[in-house]
Amino acid sequence: MSNTGHISFRNYFKPLVLYMVGMAIAQAGSTLVLNGSFEDSVSSTTNLPLIIAASVFMLLILLLTIYIKHWSKKIIKNTTYVMILLLAVSTLLLGQEWSKEGSVSVISHQACLFICLASSCWCIIYWLRQMAHISRLAAFIFAFGTIILFELLMFVFTQLPIQLRFNLYAVLAAAQAFLIILIKNRDALSDVLPYASDGFFGFVKNNISSRAFLTTIAIGLFFVVIPLGMARGYYENLGFQFTLQTSIAYLIAAIALSSVWIILAYKEKESAYSTLFWIVTQITIALAITSYAIFSEFVAFGAILTMLATVFIWGFIWFTTVAFINYGWRDPFYYAVAGWLVMITPQTFGHLSVNLIFMQSDNQAFILELMSLLLLVSSQIFFVRLFKTTTPKDETPAYKKEKVPIQTLMGLNATADLPAEHMRSRIEEKAKAIGEIYFLTEREVSVLSLFALGYTQKKVAQELFLSTETVHTYIKRVYKKTNFHSRNDILDFMQENL
């Protein structure tokens, strides 16, 4: 089934803009802290104690999510407002500390950095969580559209005086609260865009294979980020710093290539969601390593390629996180936190490994060979698992098999692996149950069932031979009777209570 259907690119892009702006602001806060307290926008993750503290914070959220199973919307909303306030205040405090030129204690400074990083990470999780029940195209536009906005924002920050960076970011951080209020007054994304009823990964045509492939993607991402982190540490240890010219070149390349990915996805290039992305990303990292080896006096080219591979990975991790949210049974917080850890942990490990090698011997040839070997290993891990995923083994339905431990860990266990016809039947049964609870008419139940399956209002109208206006009226009636406010509310109620 076509993912775009009759929805124009503009109609996909417009509802996502506010979410992309919020996500870009939140990611900018995390990046600015990790890259040296707002002093260098294109450096690498070197503050190991801060990374460890942030990772512990994210793990606590992960464990809390496992314990409580499902976060209430009230807790999420109130906590997010608190985190936005902490992010803005901690940024202003960091600016004041910088203006005092070293007279502030190390403990106070590190505490501000941690609060800023932790609160920005929470905001990242919040924005990712809003992507539940959308289609793969909407998820892809969100991920790589955010990359474009993020890179523009970071470029502006690098050109500003440090004090102005702090003040401007504090204002932008606070602006996330206004974005949330604006979004609240709009129709939910799940009401205006189709959700992931047709799969997330090009050639993977059913939910069973998609979950296995999603596991492969997660493992592949973890291993490919290690050589990527080493490549970033390599140019940093050589003393390279991005100038205005190299920053502009990188910005243009990042925007252009992110736009190409979005266009390919919109034009139904199936492999853009899977194998093509992996091939291009690994070629980019390989070219960066080759450039370091051949053009040792011109590090800029390799550094730009390394950063391009980094943004590719970030965008794809966000897209994959949304895929997990749509396929998994755990709360979206679980997958958003895991995505952050998958990017930061191996990247930091790779970067610190290069630091240690440079400290011991400065053997650049060995580092380049090691990066090449790890890149080769990561590609083999991905494609071997991909081959196993796409090779049919038997005809036993996956939902009747035993759970796969690693998929269970990732929140993709077999309880959700029902064929499409079974899923439709279950949704219809749950829609009838809601109808009995809230005294819905037969027609309202029919509309509710199709709407919960991910149909747009136009598609529901075509299916039931009604006008779009009539379907809209039925949905509003259902909302009024049930006190639901979006398709997300419907699906959450079905999952939690039926």
DRENLUM-231129 format. One line per 5 residues: number of its first residue (from 1); their letters; for each residue x, y, z negated of C-alpha. Coordinates in nm, 2 decimals. Layout:
<zavos>
NUM) A) X,Y,Z; ...
</zavos>
This chain:
<zavos>
1) MSNTG) 0.00,0.00,0.00; 0.13,0.34,0.08; 0.25,0.54,-0.21; 0.18,0.88,-0.07; -0.16,0.80,0.07
6) HISFR) -0.33,1.12,0.19; -0.17,1.34,-0.08; 0.06,1.61,0.07; 0.41,1.67,-0.07; 0.29,2.01,-0.20
11) NYFKP) 0.01,1.84,-0.39; 0.26,1.60,-0.54; 0.51,1.87,-0.63; 0.28,2.14,-0.77; 0.14,1.94,-1.07
16) LVLYM) 0.50,1.84,-1.16; 0.67,2.18,-1.16; 0.61,2.27,-1.53; 0.72,1.93,-1.64; 1.04,1.96,-1.43
21) VGMAI) 1.11,2.30,-1.58; 1.07,2.17,-1.93; 1.29,1.87,-1.86; 1.56,2.08,-1.70; 1.57,2.32,-2.00
26) AQAGS) 1.59,2.03,-2.25; 1.87,1.85,-2.05; 2.06,2.18,-2.02; 2.07,2.20,-2.40; 2.21,1.85,-2.44
31) TLVLN) 2.46,1.90,-2.16; 2.58,2.24,-2.29; 2.64,2.10,-2.64; 2.82,1.78,-2.52; 3.03,1.97,-2.28
36) GSFED) 3.20,2.19,-2.54; 2.95,2.41,-2.72; 2.83,2.62,-2.42; 3.19,2.69,-2.30; 3.22,2.47,-1.99
41) SVSST) 2.92,2.34,-1.79; 3.11,2.08,-1.60; 3.33,1.91,-1.85; 3.29,1.57,-2.00; 3.18,1.42,-2.33
46) TNLPL) 3.47,1.45,-2.57; 3.32,1.53,-2.91; 3.32,1.17,-3.04; 3.18,1.24,-3.39; 2.89,1.44,-3.23
51) IIAAS) 2.82,1.16,-2.98; 2.81,0.90,-3.26; 2.58,1.12,-3.47; 2.35,1.18,-3.18; 2.35,0.81,-3.09
56) VFMLL) 2.26,0.72,-3.45; 1.97,0.98,-3.44; 1.84,0.82,-3.12; 1.87,0.47,-3.26; 1.67,0.57,-3.56
61) ILLLT) 1.39,0.69,-3.32; 1.42,0.36,-3.14; 1.38,0.16,-3.46; 1.10,0.38,-3.58; 0.92,0.33,-3.25
66) IYIKH) 0.96,-0.05,-3.29; 0.82,-0.02,-3.65; 0.52,0.20,-3.59; 0.46,0.06,-3.23; 0.27,0.36,-3.10
71) WSKKI) 0.33,0.73,-3.18; 0.01,0.93,-3.23; -0.03,1.23,-3.01; -0.07,1.46,-3.31; 0.27,1.36,-3.45
76) IKNTT) 0.44,1.39,-3.12; 0.30,1.74,-3.05; 0.38,1.87,-3.40; 0.72,1.72,-3.41; 0.80,1.86,-3.06
81) YVMIL) 0.71,2.21,-3.17; 0.94,2.17,-3.47; 1.22,2.05,-3.25; 1.18,2.33,-3.01; 1.20,2.58,-3.30
86) LLAVS) 1.51,2.40,-3.43; 1.67,2.41,-3.08; 1.61,2.78,-3.04; 1.73,2.87,-3.39; 2.04,2.65,-3.38
91) TLLLG) 2.14,2.80,-3.04; 2.12,3.15,-3.18; 2.32,3.04,-3.49; 2.59,2.90,-3.26; 2.60,3.23,-3.08
96) QEWSK) 2.65,3.41,-3.40; 2.92,3.17,-3.51; 3.10,3.23,-3.18; 3.09,3.61,-3.22; 3.26,3.57,-3.56
101) EGSVS) 3.57,3.43,-3.39; 3.65,3.13,-3.61; 3.55,3.26,-3.95; 3.27,2.99,-3.98; 3.33,2.66,-4.15
106) VISHQ) 3.38,2.35,-3.94; 3.10,2.17,-4.12; 2.85,2.45,-4.05; 2.95,2.46,-3.68; 2.92,2.08,-3.64
111) ACLFI) 2.58,2.08,-3.82; 2.45,2.35,-3.57; 2.58,2.14,-3.28; 2.41,1.83,-3.41; 2.08,2.00,-3.47
116) CLASS) 2.09,2.16,-3.12; 2.18,1.82,-2.96; 1.93,1.61,-3.16; 1.64,1.86,-3.09; 1.72,1.88,-2.72
121) CWCII) 1.73,1.50,-2.70; 1.39,1.48,-2.86; 1.26,1.73,-2.60; 1.40,1.52,-2.32; 1.22,1.22,-2.46
126) YWLRQ) 0.90,1.43,-2.49; 0.91,1.53,-2.12; 0.99,1.18,-2.00; 0.70,1.05,-2.21; 0.46,1.27,-2.02
131) MAHIS) 0.53,1.07,-1.70; 0.33,0.76,-1.81; 0.09,0.62,-1.55; 0.22,0.80,-1.24; 0.33,0.66,-0.91
136) RLAAF) 0.69,0.59,-0.81; 0.69,0.89,-0.57; 0.58,1.13,-0.84; 0.85,0.98,-1.07; 1.11,1.02,-0.80
141) IFAFG) 1.01,1.38,-0.73; 1.01,1.45,-1.10; 1.36,1.30,-1.15; 1.54,1.46,-0.86; 1.34,1.78,-0.87
146) TIILF) 1.46,1.82,-1.23; 1.81,1.76,-1.11; 1.78,2.05,-0.87; 1.64,2.29,-1.13; 1.90,2.17,-1.39
151) ELLMF) 2.19,2.23,-1.16; 2.06,2.58,-1.08; 2.02,2.65,-1.44; 2.37,2.53,-1.53; 2.53,2.73,-1.25
156) VFTQL) 2.37,3.05,-1.39; 2.50,2.97,-1.74; 2.86,2.93,-1.61; 2.85,3.28,-1.46; 2.73,3.45,-1.78
161) PIQLR) 2.93,3.58,-2.07; 2.93,3.32,-2.35; 2.72,3.53,-2.59; 2.45,3.59,-2.33; 2.45,3.21,-2.26
166) FNLYA) 2.35,3.15,-2.62; 2.08,3.42,-2.62; 1.93,3.32,-2.28; 1.92,2.95,-2.37; 1.75,3.02,-2.70
171) VLAAA) 1.47,3.20,-2.51; 1.44,2.92,-2.26; 1.43,2.66,-2.54; 1.15,2.85,-2.70; 0.97,2.87,-2.37
176) QAFLI) 0.92,2.50,-2.37; 0.64,2.56,-2.63; 0.46,2.79,-2.38; 0.50,2.52,-2.11; 0.33,2.27,-2.33
181) ILIKN) 0.04,2.50,-2.39; 0.01,2.58,-2.02; 0.01,2.21,-1.94; -0.25,2.14,-2.20; -0.49,2.37,-2.02
186) RDALS) -0.44,2.18,-1.69; -0.57,1.85,-1.57; -0.34,1.56,-1.69; -0.10,1.43,-1.43; -0.27,1.09,-1.44
191) DVLPY) -0.59,1.26,-1.33; -0.45,1.44,-1.02; -0.18,1.19,-0.91; -0.21,0.81,-0.85; -0.01,0.60,-1.10
196) ASDGF) 0.22,0.30,-1.06; -0.03,0.05,-0.92; 0.18,-0.04,-0.62; 0.52,-0.10,-0.77; 0.83,0.11,-0.82
201) FGFVK) 1.10,-0.07,-0.61; 1.07,-0.08,-0.24; 1.10,-0.44,-0.14; 0.97,-0.57,-0.47; 0.61,-0.63,-0.40
206) NNISS) 0.46,-0.75,-0.72; 0.48,-0.67,-1.09; 0.64,-1.00,-1.18; 0.94,-0.94,-0.96; 0.95,-0.57,-1.05
211) RAFLT) 1.01,-0.65,-1.41; 1.29,-0.88,-1.33; 1.44,-0.63,-1.09; 1.40,-0.35,-1.35; 1.61,-0.56,-1.59
216) TIAIG) 1.87,-0.59,-1.32; 1.86,-0.21,-1.27; 1.92,-0.14,-1.64; 2.21,-0.38,-1.66; 2.36,-0.24,-1.34
221) LFFVV) 2.33,0.12,-1.47; 2.51,0.04,-1.79; 2.81,-0.11,-1.61; 2.84,0.14,-1.33; 2.85,0.43,-1.58
226) IPLGM) 3.18,0.30,-1.73; 3.40,0.37,-1.43; 3.20,0.69,-1.37; 3.30,0.81,-1.72; 3.66,0.71,-1.65
231) ARGYY) 3.65,0.92,-1.33; 3.53,1.22,-1.52; 3.79,1.17,-1.79; 4.06,1.14,-1.52; 4.01,1.48,-1.36
236) ENLGF) 3.97,1.64,-1.71; 4.31,1.49,-1.83; 4.47,1.63,-1.51; 4.37,1.98,-1.64; 4.12,2.05,-1.36
241) QFTLQ) 3.86,2.32,-1.42; 3.57,2.41,-1.19; 3.62,2.75,-1.03; 3.34,2.97,-0.89; 3.42,2.83,-0.54
246) TSIAY) 3.42,2.46,-0.64; 3.11,2.52,-0.86; 2.92,2.67,-0.56; 3.04,2.38,-0.34; 2.92,2.13,-0.60
251) LIAAI) 2.58,2.31,-0.65; 2.51,2.31,-0.27; 2.60,1.94,-0.24; 2.39,1.84,-0.54; 2.08,2.03,-0.43
256) ALSSV) 2.12,1.91,-0.07; 2.16,1.54,-0.16; 1.88,1.55,-0.42; 1.65,1.70,-0.16; 1.75,1.42,0.08
261) WIILA) 1.66,1.16,-0.18; 1.32,1.32,-0.23; 1.25,1.34,0.14; 1.35,0.98,0.20; 1.12,0.87,-0.09
266) YKEKE) 0.83,1.08,0.05; 0.88,0.94,0.40; 0.84,0.59,0.25; 1.21,0.49,0.29; 1.16,0.18,0.06
271) SAYST) 1.53,0.12,-0.01; 1.57,0.48,-0.14; 1.42,0.35,-0.47; 1.66,0.06,-0.50; 1.95,-0.08,-0.29
276) LFWIV) 2.02,0.23,-0.08; 2.06,0.43,-0.40; 2.31,0.18,-0.54; 2.51,0.16,-0.22; 2.54,0.54,-0.18
281) TQITI) 2.62,0.59,-0.55; 2.90,0.33,-0.56; 3.04,0.46,-0.23; 3.05,0.81,-0.38; 3.24,0.68,-0.69
286) ALAIT) 3.48,0.48,-0.46; 3.54,0.79,-0.25; 3.62,0.99,-0.57; 3.87,0.73,-0.68; 4.03,0.71,-0.34
291) SYAIF) 4.05,1.09,-0.33; 4.23,1.10,-0.66; 4.48,0.85,-0.52; 4.54,1.00,-0.18; 4.49,1.37,-0.25
296) SEFVA) 4.66,1.39,-0.59; 4.73,1.76,-0.54; 4.37,1.84,-0.45; 4.17,1.71,-0.74; 3.87,1.93,-0.67
301) FGAIL) 3.73,1.70,-0.40; 3.74,1.40,-0.62; 3.59,1.60,-0.91; 3.30,1.71,-0.70; 3.23,1.36,-0.58
306) TMLAT) 3.24,1.23,-0.94; 2.99,1.50,-1.06; 2.76,1.41,-0.76; 2.77,1.05,-0.86; 2.69,1.16,-1.22
311) VFIWG) 2.38,1.35,-1.12; 2.27,1.06,-0.90; 2.29,0.83,-1.20; 2.11,1.08,-1.43; 1.83,1.12,-1.18
316) FIWFT) 1.80,0.74,-1.13; 1.80,0.68,-1.50; 1.51,0.92,-1.54; 1.33,0.74,-1.26; 1.40,0.40,-1.41
321) TVAFI) 1.29,0.52,-1.75; 0.95,0.62,-1.60; 0.94,0.27,-1.44; 1.00,0.11,-1.78; 0.72,0.33,-1.93
326) NYGWR) 0.48,0.21,-1.66; 0.58,-0.16,-1.67; 0.66,-0.20,-2.04; 0.43,-0.26,-2.33; 0.62,-0.06,-2.59
331) DPFYY) 0.57,0.31,-2.67; 0.74,0.54,-2.40; 0.98,0.67,-2.67; 1.15,0.33,-2.68; 1.24,0.35,-2.31
336) AVAGW) 1.33,0.71,-2.31; 1.58,0.67,-2.60; 1.72,0.35,-2.43; 1.78,0.55,-2.11; 1.97,0.82,-2.29
341) LVMIT) 2.19,0.56,-2.46; 2.25,0.37,-2.14; 2.40,0.69,-1.99; 2.59,0.84,-2.28; 2.74,0.53,-2.45
346) PQTFG) 2.93,0.37,-2.16; 3.02,0.71,-2.01; 3.18,0.81,-2.34; 3.36,0.47,-2.37; 3.50,0.51,-2.02
351) HLSVN) 3.61,0.87,-2.08; 3.78,0.79,-2.42; 3.95,0.49,-2.26; 4.12,0.72,-2.00; 4.21,0.96,-2.28
356) LIFMQ) 4.39,0.68,-2.46; 4.58,0.56,-2.15; 4.69,0.92,-2.07; 4.81,0.96,-2.43; 5.01,0.64,-2.42
361) SDNQA) 5.17,0.64,-2.07; 5.02,0.88,-1.83; 5.01,0.59,-1.58; 4.77,0.74,-1.32; 4.81,0.44,-1.08
366) FILEL) 4.70,0.20,-1.35; 4.39,0.41,-1.44; 4.29,0.43,-1.07; 4.33,0.06,-1.03; 4.13,-0.01,-1.35
371) MSLLL) 3.85,0.22,-1.23; 3.84,0.04,-0.90; 3.83,-0.30,-1.07; 3.54,-0.19,-1.30; 3.35,-0.05,-1.01
376) LVSSQ) 3.39,-0.37,-0.82; 3.27,-0.57,-1.12; 2.97,-0.35,-1.17; 2.87,-0.39,-0.81; 2.90,-0.77,-0.83
381) IFFVR) 2.70,-0.78,-1.15; 2.42,-0.58,-0.99; 2.41,-0.77,-0.65; 2.44,-1.11,-0.81; 2.15,-1.04,-1.04
386) LFKTT) 1.96,-0.88,-0.75; 2.01,-1.20,-0.55; 1.87,-1.41,-0.84; 1.58,-1.17,-0.88; 1.47,-1.19,-0.52
391) TPKDE) 1.53,-1.56,-0.47; 1.21,-1.76,-0.52; 1.26,-2.06,-0.76; 0.92,-2.21,-0.82; 0.55,-2.13,-0.79
396) TPAYK) 0.47,-2.12,-1.17; 0.32,-1.78,-1.25; 0.56,-1.57,-1.46; 0.29,-1.50,-1.72; 0.27,-1.88,-1.80
401) KEKVP) 0.65,-1.91,-1.84; 0.85,-1.86,-2.16; 0.97,-1.52,-2.24; 1.31,-1.41,-2.11; 1.51,-1.28,-2.41
406) IQTLM) 1.67,-0.99,-2.24; 1.33,-0.88,-2.09; 1.17,-0.91,-2.43; 1.44,-0.68,-2.57; 1.37,-0.43,-2.30
411) GLNAT) 1.00,-0.44,-2.37; 0.92,-0.62,-2.05; 0.81,-0.96,-2.18; 0.58,-1.20,-1.99; 0.26,-1.10,-2.17
416) ADLPA) 0.23,-0.81,-1.92; 0.32,-1.02,-1.61; -0.02,-1.08,-1.48; -0.09,-1.10,-1.11; -0.27,-0.79,-0.96
421) EHMRS) -0.61,-0.97,-0.94; -0.59,-1.07,-1.31; -0.49,-0.71,-1.40; -0.79,-0.57,-1.21; -1.02,-0.82,-1.38
426) RIEEK) -0.89,-0.73,-1.72; -0.93,-0.35,-1.65; -1.29,-0.41,-1.53; -1.37,-0.61,-1.85; -1.22,-0.34,-2.07
431) AKAIG) -1.42,-0.07,-1.88; -1.74,-0.26,-1.95; -1.64,-0.28,-2.32; -1.59,0.09,-2.33; -1.93,0.13,-2.16
436) EIYFL) -2.10,-0.07,-2.43; -1.92,0.13,-2.70; -2.01,0.47,-2.56; -2.34,0.39,-2.39; -2.21,0.46,-2.03
441) TEREV) -2.43,0.40,-1.73; -2.34,0.12,-1.48; -2.22,0.38,-1.23; -2.01,0.55,-1.49; -1.85,0.22,-1.58
446) SVLSL) -1.77,0.15,-1.21; -1.61,0.49,-1.18; -1.42,0.44,-1.51; -1.29,0.10,-1.39; -1.15,0.23,-1.06
451) FALGY) -1.01,0.54,-1.22; -0.83,0.33,-1.49; -0.68,0.12,-1.21; -0.50,0.43,-1.08; -0.73,0.54,-0.80
456) TQKKV) -0.75,0.91,-0.73; -1.09,1.07,-0.74; -1.09,1.08,-0.36; -1.01,0.71,-0.34; -1.28,0.63,-0.60
461) AQELF) -1.53,0.82,-0.38; -1.43,0.62,-0.08; -1.46,0.29,-0.26; -1.80,0.36,-0.40; -1.94,0.56,-0.10
466) LSTET) -1.98,0.88,-0.30; -1.87,1.23,-0.26; -1.56,1.35,-0.44; -1.77,1.61,-0.63; -2.00,1.34,-0.75
471) VHTYI) -1.71,1.13,-0.87; -1.56,1.43,-1.05; -1.90,1.48,-1.22; -1.91,1.12,-1.34; -1.56,1.14,-1.48
476) KRVYK) -1.64,1.46,-1.67; -1.95,1.28,-1.81; -1.73,0.99,-1.92; -1.49,1.23,-2.08; -1.77,1.40,-2.27
481) KTNFH) -1.92,1.08,-2.40; -1.59,0.91,-2.50; -1.39,1.22,-2.60; -1.12,1.11,-2.37; -0.93,1.39,-2.19
486) SRNDI) -0.72,1.21,-1.93; -0.65,0.88,-1.76; -0.37,0.83,-2.01; -0.63,0.85,-2.30; -0.83,0.58,-2.12
491) LDFMQ) -0.54,0.35,-2.07; -0.41,0.40,-2.42; -0.75,0.32,-2.57; -0.77,0.00,-2.36; -0.42,-0.11,-2.47
496) ENL) -0.47,-0.03,-2.84; -0.83,-0.12,-2.91; -0.95,-0.38,-2.65
</zavos>
